[in-house]
């Protein structure tokens, strides 16, 4: 019997990012009528060659853990398969058998039981946060805890603070990163796929791991099209995810996603590719659209193209879900419980700017509004004053670097950019704003790498003191994948090699929000280098950079690189150079990536007449 000419996904263009079993998923989608483009987003580090995993495994055999946390079934099975290849499986089982064992979900539980390691407890919610809460309540001070991780990077892990909070509670944590990965090679099919997402040449893109999501987002940043990729994923290109763990990195960026419902997935069998394909082919009404239905003329779809499932009320093009028939899908942001904001900002409400205009003073999340005499409407075509607000330094070279940075941003945008400093030297932001014409709106970009005291308090204070009637203060420059890419470039320029111990060195802060921003940046840099990045501080905070370098030396690290998370040269950069590290990268400074980032901050503040910083 011949296959019918029409199938549920006829006319759809689907991008497949899977690294494993991509052919199976592509075939399933093709049989349902889709036009499929496949390019693996990641390449895996072969388990037998993973020296880091072997070292941590041996350390657990030598000093058995008190607690074992298993987060994924495939990861736990992969760990034991690697141990078996090294001839250590029996010893590892013995080492773990006396530990208290906690499982994050049913798949991890199955893997544990297959290894003869029954779990003590597992949350019904499959939530890492609930696992953490359980452990903290039970008490972990002085306990040695082995945590088998998801396999994604720290930044894109569904709960990146998991290890830090265990350590803060007094535990000694041994991370077991199974299936470490590298992004796909540059200038190949994967780059073409990412560009295709930005250009909206696909109707949907499938993700079967959070690692693939991370790779797409990082590659988009490297290609300077991250804003366009996110804009496409929030509108025309639908993200189809195998489950909420995979979807969570996108949800944190405000991207609508769809994931199969857990109970329906179970009935389909073990293949996550089958669930992704089935979810992609599900019509939310439960009825197949007829190829000759003229409804495509009203909805803007091509003939025979059904509506992409999974949109909900958060999305402007969402239809009302009927919940009848078909394969049940759910928006992953609902499964995750809440929306997250992209740390770099973005369009469609995901950017949290500090808008200062004609509203009463209030603080709403990271958005501050201060009173002003009147509020001006920005039409994007009138004049606009642009102000860069930096910290300030007594070192002439540092001041000159900020001036050169502003000049390059000015060249890129074709508009003058005024420089101001909140501390040490002048002019201050209030002085610069007071000197600008009041009939032109102004945009202030805080040239800071975390949202600390200067961003939350000093800059708004200067704006209020200036008396300027219409000022928009954007987000600071970090945390953001763009700054991390610059950090990685500076590290490479300094002579860093894979395997070097890396310390991220910031100026320091006592602000808890800024400290969280810095931890996030360290996690992002860890994803790029492939190894854990330690935090240290040049001024406020512990450990100091010199202390962190000494600690890494005591652990046997041969080469230690300090990644300078400073914008300009000055006293703090001098302290990094005197820390005793083998390598110290230069400040982020006038790197082209920083120029583009600042230009895009000005542009995204609503200055529609400014050219895009490509």
C-alpha positions in Angstrom: 0.0 0.0 0.0 1.4 3.4 -1.0 2.1 6.1 1.5 -0.5 9.0 1.4 0.6 12.2 -0.4 -0.2 14.2 2.7 1.1 13.9 6.2 0.6 16.0 9.4 3.9 17.9 8.9 3.6 18.5 5.2 5.2 21.9 4.4 7.0 22.2 7.7 10.8 22.8 7.7 12.4 21.3 10.8 15.9 21.6 12.1 17.3 18.6 14.0 20.2 19.3 16.4 20.6 15.8 17.8 24.1 14.3 18.2 23.0 10.7 18.7 20.4 8.9 16.7 19.7 11.9 14.5 18.9 9.7 11.6 16.1 8.0 13.5 14.5 11.3 14.4 15.0 12.7 10.9 13.3 9.7 9.4 10.3 9.9 11.8 9.8 13.6 10.9 10.3 12.9 7.2 7.6 10.2 7.3 5.3 12.7 8.8 5.9 15.1 5.8 8.5 17.5 7.2 11.5 18.8 5.3 14.4 18.1 7.6 17.8 19.7 8.0 20.1 17.9 10.4 23.4 19.0 11.9 24.7 17.8 15.2 25.1 20.7 17.7 27.7 19.0 19.9 30.4 16.4 19.8 30.8 14.2 22.9 34.1 13.5 24.7 34.4 9.7 24.5 34.0 8.3 28.0 37.1 6.1 27.9 39.1 9.2 27.1 37.6 11.4 29.8 40.5 11.9 32.2 38.6 14.2 34.4 35.8 11.6 34.9 38.4 8.8 35.6 40.2 11.0 38.2 37.0 11.8 40.1 36.0 8.1 39.9 39.3 7.0 41.4 39.0 9.6 44.1 35.6 8.3 45.2 37.0 4.7 45.3 39.9 5.9 47.5 37.6 8.0 49.7 34.0 6.7 49.4 31.3 9.4 49.5 28.7 9.7 52.3 26.0 10.7 49.8 25.5 10.0 46.1 23.1 12.1 44.0 22.0 10.6 40.6 20.4 13.1 38.3 20.0 11.2 35.0 19.7 7.6 34.0 21.8 7.8 30.9 24.5 9.7 32.7 24.7 7.3 35.6 24.7 4.3 33.2 27.4 6.0 31.2 29.5 6.5 34.3 29.4 2.8 35.2 30.1 1.8 31.6 33.2 4.0 31.6 34.3 2.5 35.0 33.8 -1.0 33.6 36.1 -0.1 30.7 38.7 1.1 33.1 38.3 -2.1 35.2 36.9 -0.1 38.2 33.2 -1.0 38.1 33.3 -3.5 41.0 35.4 -1.1 43.1 33.1 1.8 42.3 30.0 -0.2 43.3 31.6 -1.2 46.6 32.6 2.5 47.3 29.0 3.7 46.6 27.2 0.9 48.3 27.6 2.3 51.8 26.5 5.8 50.9 23.0 7.3 51.2 21.7 7.5 47.7 19.3 10.2 46.4 17.7 10.0 42.9 16.3 13.0 41.0 13.8 11.0 39.0 12.5 7.6 37.8 15.2 7.1 35.0 18.0 7.8 37.5 16.3 5.4 39.9 16.1 2.7 37.3 19.8 3.0 36.6 20.7 3.0 40.3 18.7 -0.2 40.9 20.2 -1.9 37.9 23.6 -1.2 39.4 22.5 -2.7 42.8 22.3 0.7 44.5 18.7 1.3 45.7 17.8 4.9 46.4 17.0 6.3 49.8 14.6 9.0 48.4 13.5 10.5 45.2 11.1 13.5 44.7 7.9 13.0 42.7 8.5 16.4 41.1 11.9 15.3 39.5 13.1 18.7 40.7 16.8 19.4 41.5 15.6 22.1 43.8 13.6 19.6 45.8 16.6 17.3 46.0 18.7 20.2 47.3 16.1 21.1 49.9 15.9 17.5 51.1 19.7 17.3 51.5 20.0 20.6 53.3 17.2 19.6 55.7 18.9 16.3 56.4 22.2 18.1 57.1 25.2 17.9 54.8 27.9 19.8 56.8 31.1 17.7 56.7 29.6 15.2 54.3 31.4 14.1 51.1 28.8 14.2 48.3 29.2 12.7 44.8 26.9 14.5 42.3 26.4 13.0 38.9 25.5 16.0 36.7 23.2 16.4 33.7 26.0 16.7 31.2 25.2 20.2 30.1 27.3 23.2 31.1 26.9 24.8 34.5 25.2 27.9 32.9 22.6 25.9 31.0 22.0 23.3 33.7 18.4 23.6 35.0 19.8 24.4 38.5 23.3 25.9 38.2 23.6 26.8 41.9 23.2 23.2 43.0 26.8 22.5 43.8 27.5 26.0 45.2 24.7 25.7 47.7 25.8 22.3 48.8 29.3 23.7 49.4 27.9 26.7 51.2 26.1 24.3 53.5 29.4 22.7 54.5 29.6 19.7 52.1 32.6 18.5 50.2 31.3 18.1 46.6 32.8 15.8 44.0 31.1 16.6 40.6 30.8 13.7 38.2 30.4 15.3 34.8 29.4 12.4 32.4 29.2 12.9 28.7 31.2 16.2 28.6 30.9 17.8 25.2 32.3 20.3 22.8 30.3 22.5 20.3 30.3 21.4 16.7 33.2 22.6 14.6 33.0 26.1 13.2 32.1 27.0 9.6 30.2 23.8 8.9 26.7 22.6 8.6 25.9 23.5 12.2 26.8 27.2 11.6 24.5 27.1 8.5 21.7 25.8 10.7 22.2 28.4 13.3 22.2 31.1 10.6 19.0 29.5 9.2 17.3 29.8 12.6 18.2 33.5 12.7 16.9 34.0 9.2 13.7 32.1 10.1 14.2 29.5 7.4 12.8 26.8 9.7 9.3 26.4 11.2 10.6 24.4 14.2 13.9 23.2 15.7 14.1 20.1 17.8 16.2 19.7 20.9 16.8 16.4 22.7 19.3 17.7 25.3 20.1 20.9 27.2 23.6 20.5 25.8 22.3 21.1 22.2 20.4 24.2 23.4 23.6 25.5 25.0 25.6 24.9 21.9 23.1 26.7 19.6 23.0 29.7 21.9 26.8 29.9 22.3 27.4 29.5 18.6 24.8 32.3 17.9 26.8 34.5 20.2 30.1 33.7 18.5 28.4 34.5 15.1 27.1 37.8 16.5 23.5 36.8 15.7 22.3 35.8 19.2 19.7 38.6 19.3 18.3 37.4 16.0 18.2 33.7 17.0 16.4 34.5 20.2 13.9 36.8 18.4 13.2 34.0 15.9 12.8 31.4 18.6 10.3 33.7 20.4 8.2 34.1 17.3 8.4 32.2 14.1 10.7 29.2 14.9 9.2 27.0 17.5 11.4 25.1 19.9 10.3 21.5 20.3 12.0 19.9 23.4 12.1 16.3 24.6 11.2 17.4 28.1 11.4 20.2 30.7 15.0 19.6 31.6 16.0 20.2 28.0 13.6 23.1 27.7 14.7 24.9 30.8 17.6 26.9 29.3 15.3 28.3 26.7 12.6 29.0 29.2 15.1 31.1 31.2 15.5 33.2 28.1 11.8 33.8 27.6 11.5 31.4 24.7 8.2 29.5 24.3 8.7 25.8 24.0 6.7 22.6 23.9 7.5 19.3 25.6 5.6 16.0 25.8 3.6 15.4 28.9 5.5 12.9 31.2 2.7 10.3 31.4 2.2 10.3 27.7 5.9 9.9 27.1 5.9 6.8 29.2 3.4 5.1 26.9 5.5 5.7 23.9 8.5 3.7 25.0 12.1 4.7 25.6 12.9 6.6 22.4 13.0 10.3 23.1 13.3 10.9 19.4 9.9 9.3 18.9 8.4 11.6 21.4 9.9 14.7 19.9 8.6 13.7 16.4 5.2 12.8 17.8 5.0 16.1 19.7 6.0 18.0 16.5 3.2 16.2 14.6 0.5 16.7 17.1 -2.4 19.0 16.2 -3.6 20.8 19.3 -7.2 20.3 18.3 -6.6 16.5 18.0 -7.8 16.5 14.4 -5.7 16.5 11.3 -6.0 19.6 9.1 -7.0 18.7 5.5 -4.5 19.7 2.8 -7.2 21.5 0.9 -8.5 23.4 3.9 -8.5 27.1 2.9 -7.8 28.0 6.5 -4.1 28.4 5.6 -5.0 31.6 3.7 -6.5 33.1 6.9 -3.8 31.9 9.2 -0.8 32.7 7.0 0.2 29.0 6.7 1.2 27.3 3.5 -1.2 24.8 2.1 -1.4 21.7 4.1 0.6 23.1 7.0 -0.9 22.5 10.4 -0.4 24.9 13.3 2.8 24.4 15.3 1.7 22.9 18.6 2.7 24.1 22.0 2.0 27.8 21.8 0.1 29.1 24.8 -1.2 32.3 26.1 2.2 33.8 26.6 2.7 34.0 22.9 0.9 36.5 20.7 0.2 34.0 18.0 -1.1 31.4 20.4 -4.3 29.6 19.8 -6.6 28.3 22.5 -5.7 24.7 23.3 -8.6 22.3 23.2 -6.8 19.5 25.0 -8.8 16.9 23.0 -7.1 14.0 21.2 -3.7 14.0 19.6 -0.5 13.8 21.5 -0.6 15.8 24.7 2.0 18.6 24.8 2.6 21.2 27.4 4.5 24.5 27.3 7.8 23.9 29.1 7.6 27.3 30.8 4.5 26.1 32.6 6.3 22.9 33.6 9.2 24.9 34.9 6.9 27.0 37.0 7.9 30.5 36.0 9.6 32.6 33.4 13.2 33.6 33.5 14.8 36.7 32.1 17.7 36.6 29.7 20.8 37.9 31.6 21.8 39.9 28.5 18.4 41.4 27.9 16.6 41.1 24.6 13.4 42.0 22.8 9.7 41.0 23.5 9.8 42.0 27.1 12.8 39.8 28.1 15.1 42.8 28.6 14.8 44.5 32.0 15.9 48.0 31.4 15.9 50.6 34.2 13.5 53.2 32.7 13.5 56.5 34.4 10.6 58.8 33.5 7.2 60.1 34.6 6.2 57.4 37.1 6.5 57.2 40.8 9.6 55.7 42.2 9.6 52.0 42.4 11.9 49.1 42.3 10.6 46.1 40.4 13.0 43.2 40.1 16.0 44.7 38.4 14.0 47.6 36.9 14.1 50.9 38.7 11.9 53.9 38.0 12.6 57.3 39.5 10.4 60.4 39.5 11.0 63.0 36.8 9.2 66.2 35.6 7.6 64.6 32.6 7.8 61.6 30.4 8.9 61.9 26.7 7.8 59.5 24.1 10.6 58.0 22.0 9.6 57.7 18.4 13.0 56.4 17.3 13.6 59.1 14.7 14.5 62.1 16.8 17.8 62.9 18.3 19.0 60.8 21.2 21.9 61.4 23.7 24.1 58.4 24.5 26.0 58.1 27.7 28.5 55.5 28.8 28.8 55.3 32.6 32.0 53.6 33.9 33.5 53.2 37.3 36.6 55.4 37.0 40.3 54.9 37.8 43.3 57.1 38.6 45.4 55.3 36.1 45.5 57.5 32.9 45.7 54.4 30.7 42.4 53.1 32.2 40.6 56.4 31.6 42.0 56.5 28.0 40.8 52.9 27.4 37.2 53.8 28.4 37.4 56.9 26.1 38.7 54.7 23.2 35.9 52.2 23.9 33.3 54.9 23.7 34.8 56.3 20.5 34.6 52.9 18.8 31.0 52.5 19.9 30.4 56.0 18.5 31.9 55.0 15.2 29.8 51.9 15.0 26.5 53.8 15.7 27.3 57.0 13.9 26.3 59.0 17.0 28.5 60.7 19.7 28.8 58.7 22.9 29.5 60.7 26.1 31.8 59.3 28.8 31.1 59.6 32.5 32.4 58.0 35.7 30.6 57.2 38.9 33.7 57.1 41.1 37.3 58.3 41.5 37.3 60.8 38.5 34.8 62.9 36.6 32.7 63.9 34.9 29.9 62.1 36.7 26.8 60.8 35.0 24.7 63.6 36.6 27.1 66.2 35.2 27.0 64.8 31.7 23.2 64.4 31.7 22.7 67.9 33.0 24.8 69.3 30.2 22.7 67.5 27.5 19.7 69.0 25.8 16.5 68.2 27.8 14.4 68.0 24.7 16.2 64.9 23.6 15.8 61.6 25.4 19.0 60.1 26.8 20.2 56.5 27.2 22.8 55.5 29.8 24.7 52.2 29.5 26.3 51.2 32.8 29.8 49.9 31.8 29.8 47.4 34.7 30.0 43.6 34.6 27.5 42.9 37.3 24.4 44.6 38.7 26.0 45.7 42.0 25.7 48.8 44.1 26.9 51.2 41.5 24.3 50.0 39.0 21.4 49.7 41.4 22.1 52.8 43.5 24.7 55.2 42.2 23.6 55.4 38.5 19.9 56.0 39.3 21.0 58.6 41.9 23.0 60.4 39.3 20.1 60.3 36.9 17.7 61.8 39.5 20.2 64.4 40.4 20.7 65.5 36.8 17.2 66.8 36.5 17.0 65.3 32.9 13.3 64.6 32.1 13.7 61.4 30.1 16.5 58.9 30.7 16.6 55.2 30.1 19.2 53.2 31.9 20.0 49.8 30.3 21.2 46.7 31.9 24.9 46.4 32.7 27.3 44.5 30.5 27.2 41.3 32.4 26.4 38.6 33.0 26.2 37.8 29.3 27.5 35.2 26.9 28.9 38.1 24.9 31.3 39.1 27.7 32.2 35.5 28.2 33.2 35.2 24.6 35.5 38.2 25.1 36.9 36.6 28.3 37.7 33.5 26.3 39.4 35.5 23.6 41.5 37.4 26.1 42.4 34.1 27.8 43.5 32.6 24.5 45.6 35.8 23.7 47.3 35.4 27.1 48.5 31.8 26.2 45.9 29.7 27.9 45.7 26.1 26.9 43.1 23.4 27.6 43.9 21.8 30.9 45.1 25.0 32.5 43.5 25.9 35.8 41.4 29.1 35.3 40.5 31.7 37.9 37.9 34.4 37.1 39.1 37.5 38.8 36.5 40.3 39.4 36.9 43.6 41.3 34.7 42.3 44.1 31.4 43.2 45.6 29.3 42.7 48.8 26.1 42.9 46.9 24.4 39.5 46.8 22.8 40.1 43.4 26.1 41.0 41.9 27.8 38.0 43.5 25.2 35.8 41.8 25.9 37.5 38.5 29.6 36.7 38.9 28.9 33.1 39.7 26.9 32.9 36.6 29.7 34.4 34.5 32.1 31.8 36.0 29.7 29.0 35.1 29.5 30.4 31.5 33.2 30.5 31.2 33.4 27.0 32.6 31.2 25.9 29.7 33.7 27.5 27.2 36.9 26.1 28.8 35.4 22.7 29.5 36.6 22.7 33.2 35.5 24.3 36.4 36.5 28.0 36.7 37.1 29.3 40.3 36.1 32.8 41.4 38.4 35.3 43.1 38.4 39.0 43.8 40.9 41.8 43.5 39.3 43.9 46.3 36.1 43.1 48.2 35.4 39.5 48.8 37.2 36.2 49.4 39.3 34.6 48.3 41.6 37.2 47.0 43.2 36.4 43.6 46.6 35.6 45.2 44.9 33.3 47.7 43.1 31.5 44.9 46.3 31.1 42.9 48.0 29.6 46.0 45.1 27.2 46.6 45.2 25.9 43.1 49.0 25.4 43.4 48.5 23.4 46.5 46.1 21.2 44.6 48.8 20.3 42.1 47.8 22.5 39.2 50.9 23.2 37.1 49.7 26.2 35.1 47.2 28.7 36.4 45.6 31.4 34.3 43.8 34.4 35.7 40.9 35.7 33.5 40.6 39.4 34.1 36.9 40.3 34.5 37.7 44.0 34.5 36.8 46.5 31.9 39.8 48.7 32.0 43.4 48.8 33.2 44.1 50.2 36.7 44.9 49.3 40.3 42.9 46.1 40.3 44.5 44.8 37.1 47.9 45.5 38.7 46.8 43.2 41.6 46.0 40.4 39.2 49.5 40.7 37.6 51.0 40.4 41.1 49.0 37.4 42.1 51.6 34.8 41.2 49.6 33.3 38.3 51.4 32.0 35.2 49.1 33.9 32.9 46.9 36.9 33.4 44.6 38.0 30.6 44.2 41.7 29.6 41.0 43.6 30.6 38.0 43.3 28.3 38.7 46.8 27.2 38.2 47.7 23.6 37.7 44.2 22.3 35.4 44.3 19.3 32.9 42.1 21.2 32.6 44.7 23.9 32.1 47.4 21.3 29.3 45.4 19.7 27.7 44.6 23.1 27.6 48.3 24.2 26.3 49.4 20.8 23.5 46.8 21.0 22.7 48.0 24.6 22.1 51.5 23.1 20.1 50.1 20.2 17.9 47.8 22.2 17.0 50.7 24.5 14.6 51.7 21.8 16.7 53.9 19.5 15.2 52.5 16.3 17.1 54.9 14.1 20.5 53.6 15.2 22.0 51.0 12.8 22.3 47.4 14.1 25.7 46.5 15.5 26.3 43.5 13.3 
